[in-house]
Amino acid sequence: MHELSIAQYLIDAACDAASQEGSFQVTRVVTRIGRLSGVVKEALRFSFDLAAEGTACEGAVLDIEDVSVSVLCPRCDAPRELVDDWHLACPICGTPTPTILSGRELELVSVEVMADATAHS
């Protein structure tokens, strides 16, 4: 399950960002994941919650923004969003479209933190 290693990466990056701000608790981690990335969102959410235990990310919300698949149609010379992720053809003219513009993303977009009240006690 590669989702666990992805979750661990997200947690490490978020905890690093929080520690650079001082003593902060991570409240939200926002990601963008393309539909062709091979990441199973439910498995990532489960892995994130599991791996976050005992870290500054414990209890944080993992927001996943879906990124649709878009391609560049060579005939229309225009970007097109695909309806069927696995049929790489222009939805307008039907031309096969080997140039994928989006849909493979796996990005950490932002980390929201708040002051850790326990650290100031």
Biopython code that builds the backbone (N, CA, C, O; Angstrom):
import numpy as np
from Bio.PDB.StructureBuilder import StructureBuilder

atoms = [
    (1, "MET", "N", (0.851, -1.176, 0.000)),
    (1, "MET", "CA", (0.000, 0.000, 0.000)),
    (1, "MET", "C", (0.895, 1.237, 0.000)),
    (1, "MET", "O", (1.439, 1.608, 1.040)),
    (2, "HIS", "N", (1.052, 1.877, -1.159)),
    (2, "HIS", "CA", (1.901, 3.055, -1.234)),
    (2, "HIS", "C", (1.247, 4.282, -0.615)),
    (2, "HIS", "O", (1.915, 5.295, -0.411)),
    (3, "GLU", "N", (-0.052, 4.210, -0.311)),
    (3, "GLU", "CA", (-0.733, 5.326, 0.336)),
    (3, "GLU", "C", (-0.141, 5.626, 1.711)),
    (3, "GLU", "O", (-0.119, 6.781, 2.136)),
    (4, "LEU", "N", (0.338, 4.594, 2.409)),
    (4, "LEU", "CA", (0.945, 4.822, 3.721)),
    (4, "LEU", "C", (2.221, 5.652, 3.591)),
    (4, "LEU", "O", (2.456, 6.550, 4.399)),
    (5, "SER", "N", (3.040, 5.366, 2.595)),
    (5, "SER", "CA", (4.267, 6.156, 2.412)),
    (5, "SER", "C", (3.928, 7.579, 1.965)),
    (5, "SER", "O", (4.621, 8.523, 2.343)),
    (6, "ILE", "N", (2.886, 7.743, 1.177)),
    (6, "ILE", "CA", (2.453, 9.086, 0.772)),
    (6, "ILE", "C", (1.945, 9.848, 1.992)),
    (6, "ILE", "O", (2.266, 11.023, 2.171)),
    (7, "ALA", "N", (1.152, 9.180, 2.833)),
    (7, "ALA", "CA", (0.646, 9.808, 4.051)),
    (7, "ALA", "C", (1.801, 10.220, 4.949)),
    (7, "ALA", "O", (1.779, 11.308, 5.525)),
    (8, "GLN", "N", (2.802, 9.371, 5.075)),
    (8, "GLN", "CA", (3.947, 9.695, 5.921)),
    (8, "GLN", "C", (4.702, 10.899, 5.379)),
    (8, "GLN", "O", (5.156, 11.747, 6.147)),
    (9, "TYR", "N", (4.837, 10.976, 4.064)),
    (9, "TYR", "CA", (5.480, 12.139, 3.455)),
    (9, "TYR", "C", (4.692, 13.412, 3.775)),
    (9, "TYR", "O", (5.276, 14.422, 4.168)),
    (10, "LEU", "N", (3.362, 13.364, 3.608)),
    (10, "LEU", "CA", (2.523, 14.533, 3.885)),
    (10, "LEU", "C", (2.650, 14.968, 5.340)),
    (10, "LEU", "O", (2.750, 16.159, 5.636)),
    (11, "ILE", "N", (2.644, 13.996, 6.239)),
    (11, "ILE", "CA", (2.759, 14.294, 7.667)),
    (11, "ILE", "C", (4.125, 14.891, 7.986)),
    (11, "ILE", "O", (4.211, 15.871, 8.725)),
    (12, "ASP", "N", (5.185, 14.318, 7.444)),
    (12, "ASP", "CA", (6.530, 14.854, 7.671)),
    (12, "ASP", "C", (6.629, 16.295, 7.175)),
    (12, "ASP", "O", (7.167, 17.159, 7.867)),
    (13, "ALA", "N", (6.114, 16.548, 5.985)),
    (13, "ALA", "CA", (6.179, 17.902, 5.423)),
    (13, "ALA", "C", (5.339, 18.874, 6.244)),
    (13, "ALA", "O", (5.769, 19.999, 6.498)),
    (14, "ALA", "N", (4.152, 18.454, 6.659)),
    (14, "ALA", "CA", (3.281, 19.319, 7.454)),
    (14, "ALA", "C", (3.878, 19.599, 8.827)),
    (14, "ALA", "O", (3.824, 20.731, 9.307)),
    (15, "CYS", "N", (4.446, 18.580, 9.460)),
    (15, "CYS", "CA", (5.078, 18.767, 10.771)),
    (15, "CYS", "C", (6.296, 19.668, 10.666)),
    (15, "CYS", "O", (6.538, 20.480, 11.559)),
    (16, "ASP", "N", (7.071, 19.542, 9.585)),
    (16, "ASP", "CA", (8.212, 20.426, 9.363)),
    (16, "ASP", "C", (7.745, 21.876, 9.233)),
    (16, "ASP", "O", (8.340, 22.782, 9.817)),
    (17, "ALA", "N", (6.680, 22.086, 8.466)),
    (17, "ALA", "CA", (6.133, 23.438, 8.288)),
    (17, "ALA", "C", (5.641, 23.993, 9.621)),
    (17, "ALA", "O", (5.862, 25.166, 9.920)),
    (18, "ALA", "N", (4.982, 23.170, 10.417)),
    (18, "ALA", "CA", (4.468, 23.615, 11.713)),
    (18, "ALA", "C", (5.612, 23.948, 12.663)),
    (18, "ALA", "O", (5.539, 24.931, 13.400)),
    (19, "SER", "N", (6.659, 23.144, 12.651)),
    (19, "SER", "CA", (7.777, 23.395, 13.565)),
    (19, "SER", "C", (8.544, 24.660, 13.182)),
    (19, "SER", "O", (9.126, 25.313, 14.048)),
    (20, "GLN", "N", (8.552, 25.009, 11.907)),
    (20, "GLN", "CA", (9.207, 26.243, 11.473)),
    (20, "GLN", "C", (8.472, 27.478, 11.989)),
    (20, "GLN", "O", (9.060, 28.551, 12.126)),
    (21, "GLU", "N", (7.190, 27.315, 12.273)),
    (21, "GLU", "CA", (6.383, 28.410, 12.806)),
    (21, "GLU", "C", (6.483, 28.507, 14.320)),
    (21, "GLU", "O", (5.974, 29.460, 14.909)),
    (22, "GLY", "N", (7.117, 27.554, 14.948)),
    (22, "GLY", "CA", (7.189, 27.496, 16.409)),
    (22, "GLY", "C", (6.470, 26.248, 16.872)),
    (22, "GLY", "O", (6.550, 25.205, 16.224)),
    (23, "SER", "N", (5.786, 26.345, 17.961)),
    (23, "SER", "CA", (5.053, 25.190, 18.482)),
    (23, "SER", "C", (3.600, 25.280, 18.028)),
    (23, "SER", "O", (2.791, 25.976, 18.642)),
    (24, "PHE", "N", (3.285, 24.589, 16.974)),
    (24, "PHE", "CA", (1.956, 24.657, 16.378)),
    (24, "PHE", "C", (1.387, 23.266, 16.156)),
    (24, "PHE", "O", (2.122, 22.295, 15.974)),
    (25, "GLN", "N", (0.073, 23.192, 16.176)),
    (25, "GLN", "CA", (-0.661, 21.968, 15.871)),
    (25, "GLN", "C", (-1.201, 22.101, 14.448)),
    (25, "GLN", "O", (-1.781, 23.130, 14.102)),
    (26, "VAL", "N", (-1.018, 21.084, 13.631)),
    (26, "VAL", "CA", (-1.559, 21.095, 12.269)),
    (26, "VAL", "C", (-3.044, 20.781, 12.357)),
    (26, "VAL", "O", (-3.442, 19.800, 12.985)),
    (27, "THR", "N", (-3.865, 21.618, 11.726)),
    (27, "THR", "CA", (-5.317, 21.405, 11.749)),
    (27, "THR", "C", (-5.863, 20.905, 10.418)),
    (27, "THR", "O", (-6.897, 20.239, 10.376)),
    (28, "ARG", "N", (-5.164, 21.229, 9.330)),
    (28, "ARG", "CA", (-5.650, 20.828, 8.006)),
    (28, "ARG", "C", (-4.470, 20.693, 7.056)),
    (28, "ARG", "O", (-3.554, 21.515, 7.053)),
    (29, "VAL", "N", (-4.514, 19.637, 6.251)),
    (29, "VAL", "CA", (-3.532, 19.426, 5.193)),
    (29, "VAL", "C", (-4.334, 19.311, 3.895)),
    (29, "VAL", "O", (-5.216, 18.462, 3.769)),
    (30, "VAL", "N", (-4.013, 20.174, 2.940)),
    (30, "VAL", "CA", (-4.746, 20.212, 1.678)),
    (30, "VAL", "C", (-3.856, 19.658, 0.577)),
    (30, "VAL", "O", (-2.713, 20.086, 0.417)),
    (31, "THR", "N", (-4.385, 18.707, -0.179)),
    (31, "THR", "CA", (-3.653, 18.080, -1.273)),
    (31, "THR", "C", (-4.452, 18.167, -2.565)),
    (31, "THR", "O", (-5.663, 18.387, -2.554)),
    (32, "ARG", "N", (-3.751, 17.990, -3.670)),
    (32, "ARG", "CA", (-4.386, 17.849, -4.994)),
    (32, "ARG", "C", (-3.926, 16.516, -5.546)),
    (32, "ARG", "O", (-2.728, 16.251, -5.641)),
    (33, "ILE", "N", (-4.882, 15.681, -5.907)),
    (33, "ILE", "CA", (-4.543, 14.349, -6.405)),
    (33, "ILE", "C", (-5.279, 14.109, -7.718)),
    (33, "ILE", "O", (-6.505, 14.183, -7.790)),
    (34, "GLY", "N", (-4.501, 13.822, -8.743)),
    (34, "GLY", "CA", (-5.059, 13.555, -10.057)),
    (34, "GLY", "C", (-5.676, 12.166, -10.137)),
    (34, "GLY", "O", (-5.254, 11.238, -9.447)),
    (35, "ARG", "N", (-6.677, 12.047, -10.991)),
    (35, "ARG", "CA", (-7.392, 10.772, -11.109)),
    (35, "ARG", "C", (-6.538, 9.686, -11.749)),
    (35, "ARG", "O", (-6.884, 8.508, -11.658)),
    (36, "LEU", "N", (-5.438, 10.048, -12.390)),
    (36, "LEU", "CA", (-4.528, 9.049, -12.966)),
    (36, "LEU", "C", (-3.324, 8.769, -12.062)),
    (36, "LEU", "O", (-2.420, 8.034, -12.458)),
    (37, "SER", "N", (-3.300, 9.337, -10.867)),
    (37, "SER", "CA", (-2.141, 9.201, -9.981)),
    (37, "SER", "C", (-1.985, 7.801, -9.405)),
    (37, "SER", "O", (-0.893, 7.427, -8.978)),
    (38, "GLY", "N", (-3.053, 7.034, -9.389)),
    (38, "GLY", "CA", (-2.999, 5.698, -8.805)),
    (38, "GLY", "C", (-3.225, 5.689, -7.310)),
    (38, "GLY", "O", (-3.128, 4.636, -6.680)),
    (39, "VAL", "N", (-3.526, 6.843, -6.724)),
    (39, "VAL", "CA", (-3.750, 6.936, -5.284)),
    (39, "VAL", "C", (-5.225, 6.658, -4.988)),
    (39, "VAL", "O", (-6.118, 7.237, -5.607)),
    (40, "VAL", "N", (-5.457, 5.765, -4.036)),
    (40, "VAL", "CA", (-6.824, 5.461, -3.584)),
    (40, "VAL", "C", (-7.108, 6.397, -2.410)),
    (40, "VAL", "O", (-6.502, 6.277, -1.345)),
    (41, "LYS", "N", (-8.036, 7.329, -2.620)),
    (41, "LYS", "CA", (-8.282, 8.371, -1.618)),
    (41, "LYS", "C", (-8.664, 7.806, -0.251)),
    (41, "LYS", "O", (-8.184, 8.290, 0.774)),
    (42, "GLU", "N", (-9.508, 6.804, -0.229)),
    (42, "GLU", "CA", (-9.952, 6.234, 1.048)),
    (42, "GLU", "C", (-8.770, 5.616, 1.803)),
    (42, "GLU", "O", (-8.664, 5.749, 3.022)),
    (43, "ALA", "N", (-7.896, 4.946, 1.072)),
    (43, "ALA", "CA", (-6.711, 4.348, 1.690)),
    (43, "ALA", "C", (-5.763, 5.432, 2.192)),
    (43, "ALA", "O", (-5.136, 5.268, 3.238)),
    (44, "LEU", "N", (-5.654, 6.534, 1.457)),
    (44, "LEU", "CA", (-4.799, 7.636, 1.892)),
    (44, "LEU", "C", (-5.355, 8.277, 3.166)),
    (44, "LEU", "O", (-4.597, 8.576, 4.089)),
    (45, "ARG", "N", (-6.659, 8.486, 3.220)),
    (45, "ARG", "CA", (-7.269, 9.070, 4.425)),
    (45, "ARG", "C", (-7.029, 8.171, 5.642)),
    (45, "ARG", "O", (-6.657, 8.645, 6.715)),
    (46, "PHE", "N", (-7.247, 6.883, 5.456)),
    (46, "PHE", "CA", (-7.029, 5.933, 6.550)),
    (46, "PHE", "C", (-5.572, 5.958, 6.992)),
    (46, "PHE", "O", (-5.279, 6.023, 8.186)),
    (47, "SER", "N", (-4.666, 5.905, 6.027)),
    (47, "SER", "CA", (-3.228, 5.901, 6.322)),
    (47, "SER", "C", (-2.802, 7.196, 6.997)),
    (47, "SER", "O", (-1.974, 7.187, 7.908)),
    (48, "PHE", "N", (-3.366, 8.299, 6.550)),
    (48, "PHE", "CA", (-3.029, 9.602, 7.135)),
    (48, "PHE", "C", (-3.406, 9.629, 8.616)),
    (48, "PHE", "O", (-2.594, 10.006, 9.461)),
    (49, "ASP", "N", (-4.624, 9.232, 8.921)),
    (49, "ASP", "CA", (-5.072, 9.228, 10.318)),
    (49, "ASP", "C", (-4.205, 8.309, 11.170)),
    (49, "ASP", "O", (-3.856, 8.650, 12.300)),
    (50, "LEU", "N", (-3.864, 7.161, 10.635)),
    (50, "LEU", "CA", (-3.040, 6.196, 11.359)),
    (50, "LEU", "C", (-1.632, 6.734, 11.605)),
    (50, "LEU", "O", (-1.121, 6.666, 12.723)),
    (51, "ALA", "N", (-1.015, 7.265, 10.564)),
    (51, "ALA", "CA", (0.364, 7.737, 10.668)),
    (51, "ALA", "C", (0.476, 9.051, 11.452)),
    (51, "ALA", "O", (1.551, 9.382, 11.952)),
    (52, "ALA", "N", (-0.623, 9.794, 11.559)),
    (52, "ALA", "CA", (-0.595, 11.082, 12.256)),
    (52, "ALA", "C", (-0.599, 10.943, 13.772)),
    (52, "ALA", "O", (-0.277, 11.896, 14.481)),
    (53, "GLU", "N", (-0.961, 9.764, 14.278)),
    (53, "GLU", "CA", (-1.039, 9.576, 15.727)),
    (53, "GLU", "C", (0.298, 9.909, 16.386)),
    (53, "GLU", "O", (1.354, 9.425, 15.978)),
    (54, "GLY", "N", (0.219, 10.747, 17.416)),
    (54, "GLY", "CA", (1.403, 11.116, 18.172)),
    (54, "GLY", "C", (2.244, 12.206, 17.532)),
    (54, "GLY", "O", (3.328, 12.510, 18.028)),
    (55, "THR", "N", (1.771, 12.809, 16.434)),
    (55, "THR", "CA", (2.507, 13.875, 15.765)),
    (55, "THR", "C", (1.706, 15.174, 15.863)),
    (55, "THR", "O", (0.589, 15.190, 16.381)),
    (56, "ALA", "N", (2.285, 16.249, 15.363)),
    (56, "ALA", "CA", (1.581, 17.533, 15.320)),
    (56, "ALA", "C", (0.388, 17.494, 14.368)),
    (56, "ALA", "O", (-0.420, 18.423, 14.354)),
    (57, "CYS", "N", (0.270, 16.432, 13.575)),
    (57, "CYS", "CA", (-0.842, 16.284, 12.635)),
    (57, "CYS", "C", (-2.001, 15.467, 13.207)),
    (57, "CYS", "O", (-3.031, 15.310, 12.551)),
    (58, "GLU", "N", (-1.840, 14.950, 14.416)),
    (58, "GLU", "CA", (-2.907, 14.132, 14.983)),
    (58, "GLU", "C", (-4.188, 14.953, 15.079)),
    (58, "GLU", "O", (-4.196, 16.045, 15.647)),
    (59, "GLY", "N", (-5.257, 14.421, 14.525)),
    (59, "GLY", "CA", (-6.547, 15.107, 14.515)),
    (59, "GLY", "C", (-6.734, 16.056, 13.350)),
    (59, "GLY", "O", (-7.814, 16.624, 13.187)),
    (60, "ALA", "N", (-5.705, 16.241, 12.534)),
    (60, "ALA", "CA", (-5.811, 17.151, 11.387)),
    (60, "ALA", "C", (-6.742, 16.560, 10.334)),
    (60, "ALA", "O", (-6.876, 15.343, 10.208)),
    (61, "VAL", "N", (-7.370, 17.438, 9.594)),
    (61, "VAL", "CA", (-8.236, 17.043, 8.488)),
    (61, "VAL", "C", (-7.386, 16.959, 7.223)),
    (61, "VAL", "O", (-6.608, 17.865, 6.926)),
    (62, "LEU", "N", (-7.541, 15.874, 6.489)),
    (62, "LEU", "CA", (-6.874, 15.738, 5.194)),
    (62, "LEU", "C", (-7.894, 16.065, 4.112)),
    (62, "LEU", "O", (-8.829, 15.298, 3.879)),
    (63, "ASP", "N", (-7.713, 17.199, 3.457)),
    (63, "ASP", "CA", (-8.571, 17.596, 2.342)),
    (63, "ASP", "C", (-7.916, 17.155, 1.048)),
    (63, "ASP", "O", (-6.739, 17.424, 0.806)),
    (64, "ILE", "N", (-8.688, 16.478, 0.226)),
    (64, "ILE", "CA", (-8.173, 16.004, -1.061)),
    (64, "ILE", "C", (-8.979, 16.663, -2.170)),
    (64, "ILE", "O", (-10.185, 16.453, -2.292)),
    (65, "GLU", "N", (-8.296, 17.457, -2.967)),
    (65, "GLU", "CA", (-8.917, 18.094, -4.123)),
    (65, "GLU", "C", (-8.665, 17.191, -5.327)),
    (65, "GLU", "O", (-7.516, 16.909, -5.668)),
    (66, "ASP", "N", (-9.737, 16.742, -5.966)),
    (66, "ASP", "CA", (-9.604, 15.898, -7.151)),
    (66, "ASP", "C", (-9.191, 16.734, -8.355)),
    (66, "ASP", "O", (-9.688, 17.841, -8.564)),
    (67, "VAL", "N", (-8.276, 16.183, -9.140)),
    (67, "VAL", "CA", (-7.846, 16.837, -10.372)),
    (67, "VAL", "C", (-8.285, 15.947, -11.530)),
    (67, "VAL", "O", (-7.865, 14.795, -11.640)),
    (68, "SER", "N", (-9.129, 16.496, -12.383)),
    (68, "SER", "CA", (-9.615, 15.719, -13.518)),
    (68, "SER", "C", (-8.519, 15.544, -14.563)),
    (68, "SER", "O", (-7.481, 16.206, -14.521)),
    (69, "VAL", "N", (-8.772, 14.653, -15.484)),
    (69, "VAL", "CA", (-7.813, 14.375, -16.550)),
    (69, "VAL", "C", (-8.127, 15.284, -17.729)),
    (69, "VAL", "O", (-9.244, 15.300, -18.246)),
    (70, "SER", "N", (-7.117, 16.036, -18.141)),
    (70, "SER", "CA", (-7.271, 16.840, -19.347)),
    (70, "SER", "C", (-6.104, 16.539, -20.286)),
    (70, "SER", "O", (-4.991, 16.232, -19.862)),
    (71, "VAL", "N", (-6.402, 16.639, -21.555)),
    (71, "VAL", "CA", (-5.434, 16.314, -22.597)),
    (71, "VAL", "C", (-5.394, 17.440, -23.625)),
    (71, "VAL", "O", (-6.275, 18.299, -23.661)),
    (72, "LEU", "N", (-4.368, 17.419, -24.451)),
    (72, "LEU", "CA", (-4.281, 18.364, -25.557)),
    (72, "LEU", "C", (-4.644, 17.609, -26.826)),
    (72, "LEU", "O", (-3.942, 16.681, -27.229)),
    (73, "CYS", "N", (-5.724, 18.003, -27.441)),
    (73, "CYS", "CA", (-6.148, 17.352, -28.686)),
    (73, "CYS", "C", (-5.297, 17.883, -29.840)),
    (73, "CYS", "O", (-5.255, 19.090, -30.079)),
    (74, "PRO", "N", (-4.615, 16.976, -30.560)),
    (74, "PRO", "CA", (-3.767, 17.439, -31.672)),
    (74, "PRO", "C", (-4.581, 17.954, -32.863)),
    (74, "PRO", "O", (-4.090, 18.794, -33.617)),
    (75, "ARG", "N", (-5.783, 17.480, -33.043)),
    (75, "ARG", "CA", (-6.601, 17.940, -34.167)),
    (75, "ARG", "C", (-7.251, 19.284, -33.850)),
    (75, "ARG", "O", (-7.190, 20.211, -34.658)),
    (76, "CYS", "N", (-7.877, 19.390, -32.673)),
    (76, "CYS", "CA", (-8.543, 20.642, -32.278)),
    (76, "CYS", "C", (-7.535, 21.698, -31.816)),
    (76, "CYS", "O", (-7.838, 22.891, -31.783)),
    (77, "ASP", "N", (-6.314, 21.231, -31.454)),
    (77, "ASP", "CA", (-5.279, 22.092, -30.883)),
    (77, "ASP", "C", (-5.828, 22.861, -29.680)),
    (77, "ASP", "O", (-5.652, 24.072, -29.547)),
    (78, "ALA", "N", (-6.501, 22.102, -28.809)),
    (78, "ALA", "CA", (-7.114, 22.711, -27.627)),
    (78, "ALA", "C", (-7.103, 21.719, -26.474)),
    (78, "ALA", "O", (-7.166, 20.508, -26.691)),
    (79, "PRO", "N", (-7.021, 22.231, -25.243)),
    (79, "PRO", "CA", (-7.130, 21.342, -24.089)),
    (79, "PRO", "C", (-8.567, 20.840, -23.950)),
    (79, "PRO", "O", (-9.526, 21.577, -24.180)),
    (80, "ARG", "N", (-8.690, 19.570, -23.568)),
    (80, "ARG", "CA", (-10.014, 18.960, -23.392)),
    (80, "ARG", "C", (-10.019, 18.142, -22.112)),
    (80, "ARG", "O", (-9.080, 17.395, -21.836)),
    (81, "GLU", "N", (-11.085, 18.288, -21.329)),
    (81, "GLU", "CA", (-11.257, 17.473, -20.125)),
    (81, "GLU", "C", (-11.934, 16.170, -20.528)),
    (81, "GLU", "O", (-12.947, 16.168, -21.226)),
    (82, "LEU", "N", (-11.355, 15.063, -20.075)),
    (82, "LEU", "CA", (-11.888, 13.760, -20.441)),
    (82, "LEU", "C", (-13.061, 13.372, -19.546)),
    (82, "LEU", "O", (-13.095, 13.677, -18.354)),
    (83, "VAL", "N", (-14.006, 12.698, -20.159)),
    (83, "VAL", "CA", (-15.137, 12.150, -19.415)),
    (83, "VAL", "C", (-14.753, 10.783, -18.863)),
    (83, "VAL", "O", (-15.082, 10.445, -17.726)),
    (84, "ASP", "N", (-14.053, 10.002, -19.680)),
    (84, "ASP", "CA", (-13.582, 8.666, -19.315)),
    (84, "ASP", "C", (-12.064, 8.731, -19.190)),
    (84, "ASP", "O", (-11.357, 8.901, -20.183)),
    (85, "ASP", "N", (-11.569, 8.594, -17.956)),
    (85, "ASP", "CA", (-10.136, 8.742, -17.697)),
    (85, "ASP", "C", (-9.268, 7.769, -18.481)),
    (85, "ASP", "O", (-8.099, 8.063, -18.730)),
    (86, "TRP", "N", (-9.789, 6.653, -18.866)),
    (86, "TRP", "CA", (-8.970, 5.605, -19.489)),
    (86, "TRP", "C", (-9.107, 5.559, -21.003)),
    (86, "TRP", "O", (-8.483, 4.719, -21.652)),
    (87, "HIS", "N", (-9.910, 6.442, -21.577)),
    (87, "HIS", "CA", (-10.057, 6.513, -23.025)),
    (87, "HIS", "C", (-9.449, 7.846, -23.459)),
    (87, "HIS", "O", (-10.127, 8.873, -23.487)),
    (88, "LEU", "N", (-8.161, 7.811, -23.795)),
    (88, "LEU", "CA", (-7.440, 9.038, -24.109)),
    (88, "LEU", "C", (-7.711, 9.485, -25.541)),
    (88, "LEU", "O", (-6.877, 9.354, -26.437)),
    (89, "ALA", "N", (-8.916, 10.018, -25.711)),
    (89, "ALA", "CA", (-9.322, 10.556, -27.005)),
    (89, "ALA", "C", (-10.126, 11.825, -26.750)),
    (89, "ALA", "O", (-10.832, 11.936, -25.748)),
    (90, "CYS", "N", (-10.011, 12.762, -27.651)),
    (90, "CYS", "CA", (-10.726, 14.029, -27.535)),
    (90, "CYS", "C", (-12.230, 13.764, -27.448)),
    (90, "CYS", "O", (-12.780, 13.066, -28.300)),
    (91, "PRO", "N", (-12.895, 14.303, -26.443)),
    (91, "PRO", "CA", (-14.337, 14.079, -26.319)),
    (91, "PRO", "C", (-15.153, 14.832, -27.372)),
    (91, "PRO", "O", (-16.351, 14.589, -27.514)),
    (92, "ILE", "N", (-14.518, 15.740, -28.106)),
    (92, "ILE", "CA", (-15.220, 16.513, -29.134)),
    (92, "ILE", "C", (-15.101, 15.857, -30.504)),
    (92, "ILE", "O", (-16.106, 15.626, -31.177)),
    (93, "CYS", "N", (-13.845, 15.552, -30.925)),
    (93, "CYS", "CA", (-13.643, 15.025, -32.286)),
    (93, "CYS", "C", (-13.249, 13.551, -32.323)),
    (93, "CYS", "O", (-13.261, 12.940, -33.392)),
    (94, "GLY", "N", (-12.899, 12.968, -31.167)),
    (94, "GLY", "CA", (-12.561, 11.555, -31.103)),
    (94, "GLY", "C", (-11.120, 11.203, -31.439)),
    (94, "GLY", "O", (-10.765, 10.024, -31.438)),
    (95, "THR", "N", (-10.291, 12.181, -31.724)),
    (95, "THR", "CA", (-8.890, 11.935, -32.062)),
    (95, "THR", "C", (-8.119, 11.424, -30.839)),
    (95, "THR", "O", (-8.257, 11.986, -29.752)),
    (96, "PRO", "N", (-7.308, 10.364, -30.997)),
    (96, "PRO", "CA", (-6.473, 9.913, -29.885)),
    (96, "PRO", "C", (-5.554, 11.052, -29.417)),
    (96, "PRO", "O", (-4.992, 11.789, -30.227)),
    (97, "THR", "N", (-5.418, 11.174, -28.097)),
    (97, "THR", "CA", (-4.696, 12.306, -27.521)),
    (97, "THR", "C", (-3.641, 11.818, -26.537)),
    (97, "THR", "O", (-3.948, 11.576, -25.370)),
    (98, "PRO", "N", (-2.401, 11.672, -26.995)),
    (98, "PRO", "CA", (-1.358, 11.154, -26.113)),
    (98, "PRO", "C", (-0.799, 12.175, -25.119)),
    (98, "PRO", "O", (-0.097, 11.791, -24.184)),
    (99, "THR", "N", (-1.091, 13.453, -25.299)),
    (99, "THR", "CA", (-0.516, 14.483, -24.443)),
    (99, "THR", "C", (-1.442, 14.772, -23.259)),
    (99, "THR", "O", (-2.484, 15.410, -23.409)),
    (100, "ILE", "N", (-1.040, 14.287, -22.081)),
    (100, "ILE", "CA", (-1.828, 14.506, -20.865)),
    (100, "ILE", "C", (-1.367, 15.804, -20.219)),
    (100, "ILE", "O", (-0.179, 15.981, -19.946)),
    (101, "LEU", "N", (-2.304, 16.707, -19.976)),
    (101, "LEU", "CA", (-1.994, 18.000, -19.367)),
    (101, "LEU", "C", (-2.168, 17.975, -17.851)),
    (101, "LEU", "O", (-1.405, 18.613, -17.125)),
    (102, "SER", "N", (-3.160, 17.246, -17.379)),
    (102, "SER", "CA", (-3.387, 17.147, -15.932)),
    (102, "SER", "C", (-4.063, 15.823, -15.625)),
    (102, "SER", "O", (-4.648, 15.173, -16.491)),
    (103, "GLY", "N", (-3.958, 15.450, -14.350)),
    (103, "GLY", "CA", (-4.583, 14.212, -13.913)),
    (103, "GLY", "C", (-3.626, 13.267, -13.216)),
    (103, "GLY", "O", (-4.044, 12.258, -12.648)),
    (104, "ARG", "N", (-2.328, 13.594, -13.259)),
    (104, "ARG", "CA", (-1.329, 12.740, -12.596)),
    (104, "ARG", "C", (-0.757, 13.398, -11.338)),
    (104, "ARG", "O", (0.183, 12.877, -10.737)),
    (105, "GLU", "N", (-1.320, 14.535, -10.941)),
    (105, "GLU", "CA", (-0.780, 15.309, -9.824)),
    (105, "GLU", "C", (-0.854, 14.556, -8.500)),
    (105, "GLU", "O", (-1.741, 13.736, -8.266)),
    (106, "LEU", "N", (0.101, 14.865, -7.661)),
    (106, "LEU", "CA", (0.112, 14.455, -6.258)),
    (106, "LEU", "C", (0.859, 15.577, -5.542)),
    (106, "LEU", "O", (2.084, 15.554, -5.430)),
    (107, "GLU", "N", (0.097, 16.560, -5.059)),
    (107, "GLU", "CA", (0.689, 17.783, -4.550)),
    (107, "GLU", "C", (0.211, 18.105, -3.142)),
    (107, "GLU", "O", (-0.958, 17.911, -2.807)),
    (108, "LEU", "N", (1.119, 18.592, -2.337)),
    (108, "LEU", "CA", (0.774, 19.177, -1.050)),
    (108, "LEU", "C", (0.537, 20.651, -1.330)),
    (108, "LEU", "O", (1.459, 21.369, -1.716)),
    (109, "VAL", "N", (-0.697, 21.106, -1.136)),
    (109, "VAL", "CA", (-1.071, 22.470, -1.491)),
    (109, "VAL", "C", (-0.850, 23.429, -0.327)),
    (109, "VAL", "O", (-0.237, 24.483, -0.492)),
    (110, "SER", "N", (-1.354, 23.057, 0.853)),
    (110, "SER", "CA", (-1.210, 23.948, 1.999)),
    (110, "SER", "C", (-1.331, 23.172, 3.304)),
    (110, "SER", "O", (-1.854, 22.059, 3.363)),
    (111, "VAL", "N", (-0.817, 23.820, 4.344)),
    (111, "VAL", "CA", (-0.876, 23.274, 5.693)),
    (111, "VAL", "C", (-1.423, 24.375, 6.591)),
    (111, "VAL", "O", (-0.866, 25.472, 6.636)),
    (112, "GLU", "N", (-2.507, 24.094, 7.302)),
    (112, "GLU", "CA", (-3.056, 25.058, 8.250)),
    (112, "GLU", "C", (-2.641, 24.650, 9.648)),
    (112, "GLU", "O", (-2.716, 23.479, 10.020)),
    (113, "VAL", "N", (-2.206, 25.628, 10.410)),
    (113, "VAL", "CA", (-1.749, 25.358, 11.775)),
    (113, "VAL", "C", (-2.403, 26.343, 12.738)),
    (113, "VAL", "O", (-2.880, 27.407, 12.342)),
    (114, "MET", "N", (-2.411, 25.959, 14.008)),
    (114, "MET", "CA", (-2.826, 26.880, 15.066)),
    (114, "MET", "C", (-1.853, 26.685, 16.228)),
    (114, "MET", "O", (-1.216, 25.642, 16.370)),
    (115, "ALA", "N", (-1.764, 27.718, 17.044)),
    (115, "ALA", "CA", (-0.857, 27.649, 18.180)),
    (115, "ALA", "C", (-1.225, 26.450, 19.058)),
    (115, "ALA", "O", (-2.395, 26.232, 19.374)),
    (116, "ASP", "N", (-0.232, 25.698, 19.435)),
    (116, "ASP", "CA", (-0.435, 24.526, 20.286)),
    (116, "ASP", "C", (-0.551, 25.003, 21.725)),
    (116, "ASP", "O", (0.442, 25.396, 22.338)),
    (117, "ALA", "N", (-1.767, 24.968, 22.265)),
    (117, "ALA", "CA", (-2.032, 25.469, 23.609)),
    (117, "ALA", "C", (-1.249, 24.714, 24.672)),
    (117, "ALA", "O", (-0.875, 25.300, 25.688)),
    (118, "THR", "N", (-0.994, 23.432, 24.462)),
    (118, "THR", "CA", (-0.271, 22.635, 25.457)),
    (118, "THR", "C", (1.186, 23.062, 25.570)),
    (118, "THR", "O", (1.811, 22.856, 26.610)),
    (119, "ALA", "N", (1.727, 23.649, 24.520)),
    (119, "ALA", "CA", (3.141, 24.046, 24.540)),
    (119, "ALA", "C", (3.352, 25.317, 25.355)),
    (119, "ALA", "O", (4.468, 25.592, 25.797)),
    (120, "HIS", "N", (2.294, 26.090, 25.555)),
    (120, "HIS", "CA", (2.432, 27.353, 26.258)),
    (120, "HIS", "C", (2.044, 27.239, 27.724)),
    (120, "HIS", "O", (2.054, 28.243, 28.436)),
    (121, "SER", "N", (1.706, 26.055, 28.190)),
    (121, "SER", "CA", (1.267, 25.875, 29.572)),
    (121, "SER", "C", (2.455, 25.750, 30.500)),
    (121, "SER", "O", (2.280, 25.591, 31.708)),
]
sb = StructureBuilder()
sb.init_structure("model")
sb.init_model(0)
sb.init_chain("A")
sb.init_seg("    ")
for serial, (resi, resn, name, xyz) in enumerate(atoms, 1):
    if name == "N":
        sb.init_residue(resn, " ", resi, " ")
    sb.init_atom(name, np.array(xyz, "f"), 0.0, 1.0, " ", f" {name:<3s}", serial, name[0])
structure = sb.get_structure()
